[in-house]
Amino acid sequence: MIDKGITNWTRADDAMVEHAIRRGATRRDLLRMFMAGGASILAGGTILGRATAAMAATPVRGGHLKAAGWSSSTADTLDPAKASLSTDYVRCCSVYNRLTFLDESGAVVMELADRIESSDATVWTVKLKSGVTFHDGKPFTSADVVYSMMRHLDENTGSKVNSIAKQMTAITAVDPLTVQITLAAANADLPTILAMHHFMIIADGTTDFTTANGTGAFKIEMFEPGVKSIMVRNENYFKTDAAYLDSFEYFAIPDETARVNALLSGDIHIAASIKPQSMRLIETQSGIDLVKSTSGNYTNLNMRLDMDPGDKAGFIEGVKNLLNREVIQKSVMRGLAEVANDQPISPMSPYHNAELKTRDYDPEKAKALFDKAGLLGVSIPVVASDAATASVDMATVLQQSGAEIGMKFDIQRVPSDGYWSNYWLKAPVHFGNINPRPTPDILFSLLYDTNAPWNESQYKSPKFDAMLVEARGELDFAKRKEIYDEMQVMVSNEAGTAIPVFLSNVDAKSSKLQGLKPNPLGGQMGYAMAEYVWLEA
């Protein structure tokens, strides 16, 4: 465990530290132990650092976690099909399970499913884990999976993933631990889709969501919509290497300053979703850590290809060359972003095209393109709003770069209230903000297919549409990635969406809280942190 090259460090010391860690020793306990034993503390606290790193990697049972998100309402729900806010997702991840789960690399791992198989990506066989029980003691069976999935197809349920679930044309129980799912067309992404938060499994026949009867790591002790929730550990949880906390309390503090102050004062252990403006204060505080996750959220500049000026040849390419991505990444986002290249598949995705290089900031090339389009010196309205994260600042960067080459961008800052219904998808040049999605198929289907419901720039390409269908049904990863690589190049070069950076989500936490990792489904470990984290004494 400990590096044997450290001065005065012996195998017996190894055993002593390991024993202390198992007993729940803190960093202070270890320091006293080292000093009493005469161990040398090397530059930078080498021994202590290595020992406490080992301690951090050893989960400790017990403790009550208090965590604060940023959004809640009186419409908060324990129905996973209707979940829409971060508080909903955290609760649902705590008390329910999905058939599959996405790890920090974006890989699919089995959760309630033991394995998921298909020979044609159309008919899928789901083998379920045995010995799993709900909080009320009822055994988990295929009937629960069928009931949970069928709810998404019922329009009366109001499921947030109804449109995605519609591809499931048949969901049947083959036997108590086997389910068969038949799709309308081949989709190799089904195991990943089943990892989405809304596809949590509830007990067959459940209609009352004032409480929750799940298979998850925690049981609901108290649920007050818009106020807070308290969960206690499920002692019969089927995962033996999870659920370390005794109890878990979650609520929202919408005001970021108040949320940060609650963390600094010790009232909470984690403050979710911290903006760059708060970073300097937090970074000066001892005992506070930052967990950064760049999972695919982005703010993009949309230029409609069917409207002036986006319909002028060269305008969109000119804007993409005029966006100073480095300034946006370093100054606007204060380093909490990764430079992007105008396509939506983030570096966390195994399908990300790493060969598609970032566009250079090239104002002279942009000037020539604007001039050729007859737009140099013409005032171009750009609609921005605080509703789209950092869009006003991004617009300002573009405006300043434009001014240096004689290009005029008129920033029209509009209120957050009504932005998504009145300006997004409608204004000729405007900003959007897209949350992470677990697969390229979902992103491309939602945003770039000819008939996509959120086709922000009205991009239309029969070739792209055909490739989307081809990739969806391809089970071979290498072949599928080759298709997605080309589609990313097409979007970057042809669509009217400029994506300068992928935004990082930052959770600020007490150093006592351990086990938190990034996740492609968002911050707070994809909202599933409760069963994986623990508190040091």
Secondary structure, 3 states (H helix, E strand, C coil): CCCCCCCCCCHHHHHHHHHHHHCCCCHHHHHHHHHHHCCCCCCCCHHHHHHHHHHHCCCCCCCEEEEEECCCCCCCCCCHHHCCCHHHHHHHHHHCCCCEEECCCCCEEECCEEEEECCCCCEEEEEECCCCECCCCCECCHHHHHHHHHHHHCHHHCCCCHHHHCCEEEEEEEECCEEEEEECCCCCCHHHHCCCHHHCCCCCCCCCCCCCCCCCCEEEEEEECCCEEEEEECCCCCCCCCCCCCEEEEEECCCHHHHHHHHHCCCCCEECCCCHHHHHHHHCCCCEEEEEECCCCEEEEEECCCCCCCCCCCHHHHHHHHCCHHHHHHHHCCCCEEECCCCCCCCCCCCCCCCCCCCCCCHHHHHHHHHHCCCCCCEEEEEECCCCCCHHHHHHHHHHHHHCCCCEEEEEECCCCCHHHHCCCCCCEEEEEECCCCCHHHHHHHHCCCCCCCCCCCCCCHHHHHHHHHHHCCCCHHHHHHHHHHHHHHHHHHCCEECCEEECEEEEEECCEECCCCCCCCHHHHCCHHHCCEECC
